[in-house]
Amino acid sequence: MSSKDKEREERLAAALRENLRRRKSQGRQLRDRSTLIEDEPRFEEGMAILGGPDAALEWQRAVDLIDAAAAAGHPDAIARRAVFECRGVGRDSDWVRALDSLALAAEGGSEWAARQLLVLADGRFEPETPTAGPGCSWNDLRTRISLPQLMATPQPQALSTDPLIMAVPAIATAAECQWLIAAAGPRLQAAEVYQHGVDPGRTNRFAPFSFAHQDLISEVFRTRIAQALGAPQQCLEVSQVLHYAVGQEFVLHCDFLDPRALGEEIARNGQRIVTVLIYLNEDFEGGATSFPRLGIEHRGATGDALMFRNVDRAGQPDPRTQHAGSAPSSGEKWVFSQWVRNHEPS
Ligand SMILES: O=C(O)CCC(=O)C(=O)O
């Protein structure tokens, strides 16, 4: 056995021990131990592929491994399958099925699923071991979720009609915002600018929500955004959560891609026609999103969105949309950021 294989085996064994310890300590019904031992490596291997450098090439194998572990009853694999179900990964998108899986996973002992269910059904964010509530099961909680209500988006208010800039109040709940902050926090890294990597003009940090890090809350955000814009989900780039500490900023820039430099990229994956920001908190000073050429400075309350077109009515880059993420002067600023293309990747 190579040292890499040995390392992997040790990691899987440690994950298995930790998983068993956690479920035992929660006093939940343990499934047959031998079944768990069989499912755990499949789940861990699937997750390792999704989080690794070959995710784009090997995603189908990862999905098959996680699906197999889920079919055998592994609660965290069932929770992960819920993400595939709502996104339509290797199957048709089906939110009802995804929420049912989330409840099933929570009933089986997945804390990750239980915490998401609380956020979606009860508007409650619990960072530690959650309980459904007195006399209430996870399945009961699931029945409280109405899909039309969950995906509803409030009426936007125009801040500018040309270029179009819209404020959407309360597109997300406080609990959903807290969830995304908590999910992004441990993964923050230096933010980058398109094709240039880390840049002195963008000193804040960010966490991408790529395949391995998606959950039902980030998917609810994406679904609401796609619905509000009338855009197919496939036009949405990888979502990001941005974090600004005092003094950190994203200096003046435009979000459209320059057709002179990036013609091929635009032809293949589309132009970045819309930017959506969802403000995840409000307990900071300063930190507005500013459009100096339009005289607009905007700061949403927790859960509010700002949506703006980066191109003009003819679809051409609109330099008037130049904007900046200003630095907070006290506190920390958290924002969910979504760039949207004008067609699906080819
Ligand atoms: O954080 C902000 O207020 C602005 C973010 C931004 O400029 C962007 O995502 O393009």
The ligand as an ORCA input file, in Angstrom:
! r2SCAN-3c Opt
* xyz 0 1
  O     -19.522     44.314     -1.726
  C     -20.069     45.159     -2.411
  O     -20.764     46.051     -1.922
  C     -19.838     45.153     -3.898
  C     -19.389     43.810     -4.438
  C     -18.996     43.919     -5.874
  O     -18.604     44.943     -6.329
  C     -19.111     42.785     -6.776
  O     -19.406     41.652     -6.319
  O     -18.918     42.975     -7.999
*
